[in-house]
Amino acid sequence: MHVPALNALTQADQELAGLIQGEAERQHDTLRMIASENYVSQAVLEATGTVLTNKYSEGYPGKRYYEGQKFIDPIEELAIARAKSVFGVDHANVQPYSGSPANLAVYMALAKPGDTIMGMALPMGGHLTHGWSVSATGAWFRAVQYTVRREDGRIDFDEVRDIALRERPKIIFSGGTAIPRTIDFPRFAEIAREVDAVLVADIAHIAGLIAGGAHPSPVGHAEVISTTTHKTLRGPRGAMLMSDEKHAKALDKAVFPGLQGGPHNHTTAGIAVALGEAAKPEFRTYAHQIVANARALADALIERGFDLVSGGTDNHLILLDLTNKGIGGKPAARALDRAGIETNYNTVPYDTRKPFDPSGVRLGTPALTTRGLTEAQMPQVADWISRAVDAAVKDDEPALNTIAAEVRELLAGYPMPGWH
Ligand SMILES: Cc1ncc(COP(=O)(O)O)c(C=O)c1O
């Protein structure tokens, strides 16, 4: 059953309550391996489900356009103070509705439409909002894109520097959405300084690893840091922008009134709770366990003949290239889902297949680490993945059902926040 209990909701709207219960049960019974997902704590769930959702608060603490901010102001101030302390930054804005609007605010603060901006290409592991053509950031700016090396799947800093010197971008985005390796922020900063660009670190995926000391911090290297709050950081769906004092005003103005109206105060409270959790010693253990699990899983997958982009992982994420297994990423992800293992199909660098039917599957360990799984279970997880991919190739539905039952049995021993 969902916790907190859905008593009033069940009475008022049985249909919807049933759907939420179903999703909670699905999350409980599934090995959730989508690299950008997690389980928030019950405390975060409670904070986001409160009367704070009733309140309008356009503006910032102490400078609002609506009355009645006696409790909202200290809530937002708490979230800001905790963000500053956890990440060691001068300035934090906790109002962006999500990662994509946060990145749009970065552009609004630092560039004008038509300016040259630079980011990693989407099929190489970058995010849509780093200038990919179908995104507003690719349509409204002159986007130039860097890649990874074909041989080893790593960022080629000679190429990054060459493009930057030639194109003189105003902004350089570092970070991405399918990068299994440590981001070298000092190297990016060197290049940005050389061409007088502002370096932005989009740490959406790795924010929790940075907070927990399991990935180097971009602070002191990137002038602006953008992050979601709901991935490894294990907070509610939302985002934050952080910076030194130099960019603080422009970023705040871009978020409100530039792009948004009233902040989502219930989300702000959830972010404050999550940041409070991230400041605790247990979170350091959690962040390091995510990486240890990903490494152990990578080794176990390689032993089973899987081809990993870049040959392994340094963080929470593994990108499988399934070409040698004779199956596309999409049918593999679908079969894995039927086997109780939730992933997403993903392009791999230099993919020869189409984006809707690419060669890869992306895996992540943040959620299963929250459930309490350790390196000890990773060979078993790799074995299930391997059996499920083989079953998909052979169209063996009963084998997928058997794996799903085994997954359910294992997970029954690992509590899920939000479920009892
Ligand atoms: C690196 C990166 N930046 C930005 C975003 C956008 O976040 P949202 O989906 O909350 O808009 C994502 C989402 O996956 C991401 O991976």
PDBQT file of the ligand as one rigid body, heavy atoms in Angstrom, charges set to zero:
ROOT
HETATM    1  C1  LIG A 501      21.708  16.543 -18.265  1.00  0.00    +0.000 C 
HETATM    2  C2  LIG A 501      20.242  16.886 -18.228  1.00  0.00    +0.000 A 
HETATM    3  N1  LIG A 501      19.879  18.170 -18.239  1.00  0.00    +0.000 NA
HETATM    4  C3  LIG A 501      18.583  18.534 -18.212  1.00  0.00    +0.000 A 
HETATM    5  C4  LIG A 501      17.595  17.592 -18.139  1.00  0.00    +0.000 A 
HETATM    6  C5  LIG A 501      16.166  18.051 -18.213  1.00  0.00    +0.000 C 
HETATM    7  O1  LIG A 501      15.465  17.801 -17.071  1.00  0.00    +0.000 OA
HETATM    8  P1  LIG A 501      13.861  17.734 -17.100  1.00  0.00    +0.000 P 
HETATM    9  O2  LIG A 501      13.519  16.431 -17.713  1.00  0.00    +0.000 OA
HETATM   10  O3  LIG A 501      13.533  17.849 -15.659  1.00  0.00    +0.000 OA
HETATM   11  O4  LIG A 501      13.381  18.891 -17.904  1.00  0.00    +0.000 OA
HETATM   12  C6  LIG A 501      17.923  16.238 -18.102  1.00  0.00    +0.000 A 
HETATM   13  C7  LIG A 501      16.860  15.225 -18.040  1.00  0.00    +0.000 C 
HETATM   14  O5  LIG A 501      17.023  14.072 -18.206  1.00  0.00    +0.000 OA
HETATM   15  C8  LIG A 501      19.282  15.875 -18.164  1.00  0.00    +0.000 A 
HETATM   16  O6  LIG A 501      19.666  14.597 -18.161  1.00  0.00    +0.000 OA
ENDROOT
TORSDOF 0
